[in-house]
Structures are given as structure tokens and as C-alpha cells.
Amino acid sequence: MKRSSVVALLFIILLSACNEKKEVPAEASKKVEDKKEEGTKVINDIEYKLLFFKGYERDNDLEEYYLDEIEMYSNYMDSEIGNLLKKNSEVLVSFKPGKGHTQSGPGFIDIYVDEEEYYDVNAGALYRSNYKEVTDSKDSFAPNYMISEYYAVKYESELDSEFQYYATFKDVASAPKNLDIQRLWNDQAFLQSYNSAWEDYIDSISFVDYLMKTYGKEKTLTLVTKNDKESIHTAFGKNLNALIKDWKQAK
């Protein structure tokens, strides 16, 4: 299914840039008997396995559309990151009945479909599904999430400017820079709630954008694997507080 053929279905789905970003960790998978595996597709050394949950009515055109989206964004993320982060060898793509935004995390993408509407994926979703969680520290999720949303905005701004549902770098350029990055970094509960505010969401992307432009992709991506105080200082030559101060002063 071509992208142009689904615009009418999608235009009411994501009226603001906050829809995809409001993802929360997916609930525990249903019992094995409630889902059926059917088909795989290998893209950039990742095997995407299709799972169809009980209650979902098969729609070949819709499934083809989502696979095309996954391939497109997977190719983009692979070109952006290369071997800077470790990939998952397998990603489970689950089609589920009912309402809900597309959710993703390391090794999975959950797609909810009902009779009236369905939800798009984006580059950020494929970033989260394709790459491993490489640290168990309590700080690990914040930079990973922020970087995933940076890539969602980067794609929309640079490659798909005529088909935008998310924020753009134009929005990011006018970020108020009031977000408490330190709290976002260290408070898992705050991380789950901060993105209800548009300005906070834009601020978090603005901070990653500043690091990318100032220190480059390779150093910025180390935050996903090493984001403790010592590692940050080693990579950037400054502690997190100093980086935040520089970001706020940057034009």
C-alpha cells in the first residue's frame, strides 16, 4: 500500500507531535495460544517475525503497508547508526486488536488496529525496536528515549517534510530550554510523565540535537551504553550539569 493511499486514514490519528512519543512500556504478552506466528522478513540482518493476536482480523494490504513502513525506517536507522550500537537479531511485530498507539521497545513492535483507525510507526519506533538495551542502570532509559525521538524528528524534518505528524527541527530551534534534564535523567517516574507537555518534549530533543551538533553522533550515542557520571565526563570532557548549562546558553 502506497503512503499516499493512507493519508485520509492517518490525518486524524496524529494531530500533534506528542502521539507517538506518549508510548509506555507494553503490557506482558498474552498467552502463547492467543497469538499465531506467520511469516518473517529479514531487513539489515534483523529478522522481523509477524505475530497475529486473537481478535485481529487479517488484512493483507494493511500488513503490507506496515512492513513497507518498517523496512523504510529500518533502512534509515541502519544508515544513521551503522555499527555504533548493537542490533537485536530478532524483532517481534505483533498485530493486536483494539485501540492504542504503536508501541515499541528492544526487540518488539506492537501495532494496534481497529475498524476505524490505525497508527503509524516512525523512525523513533524502529530505533527502539532494533537496538539492544545494553545497560541495566536506572539511568539507561532516559537518553535512549530522547535519542529515539531525536531520530523521529530528524527523519520528519529532513526526508519527509511534506508528510509530517511529528515535531520538526524548526520546532526544536525555538525550544524554551526549561526542562529539568537532570531530573529526567535520574527519575524513571518523571520520564514516564514528562512528555505530556509539548515544551518538555521539544526541550529533550533540543538537548540531544545540541550534543549531536557539538560533539558528534558517535559520542552522543555512547549515552545509550555509558551514561554514569564518570563515563559522561570521559566522553564529553564535562559533567552533565556543565553540558546542560552549555545547551541552555547555546543559540
C-alpha positions, 0 to 999 in steps of 0.5 A: 500500500502506497503512503499516499493511499493512507493519508485520509486514514492517518490525518486524524490519528496524529494531530500533534507531535506528542502521539507517538512519543506518549508510548509506555512500556507494553503490557506482558504478552498474552498467552502463547495460544492467543497469538499465531506466528506467520511469516518473517522478513529479514531487513539489515540482518534483523529478522522481523517475525509477524505475530497475529493476536486473537481478535485481529482480523487479517488484512493483507494490504494493511500488513503490507503497508506496515512492513513497507513502513518498517523496512523504510525506517529500518533502512534509515536507522541502519544508515544513521547508526551503522555499527555504533550500537548493537542490533537485536537479531530478532524483532517481534511485530505483533498485530493486536486488536483494539485501540492504542498507539504503536508501541515499541521497545528492544526487540518488539513492535506492537501495532494496534488496529481497529475498524476505524483507525490505525497508527503509524510507526516512525523512525523513533519506533524502529530505533527502539525496536532494533537496538539492544538495551545494553545497560541495566542502570536506572539511568539507561532509559532516559537518553535512549528515549530522547535519542529515539525521538531525536531520530523521529524528528530528524527523519520528519524534518529532513526526508519527509517534510511534506508528510509530517505528524511529528515535531520538526527541527524548526520546532526544536530551534525555538525550544524554551530550554526549561526542562529539568534534564537532570531530573529526567535523567535520574527519575524513571517516574518523571520520564514516564510523565514528562512528555505530556507537555509539548515544551518538555518534549521539544526541550529533550530533543533540543538537548540531544540535537545540541550534543549531536551538533557539538560533539558528534553522533558517535559520542552522543550515542555512547549515552545509550551504553555509558551514561554514569557520571564518570563515563559522561565526563570521559566522553564529553570532557564535562559533567552533565550539569556543565553540558546542560548549562552549555545547551541552555546558553547555546543559540 
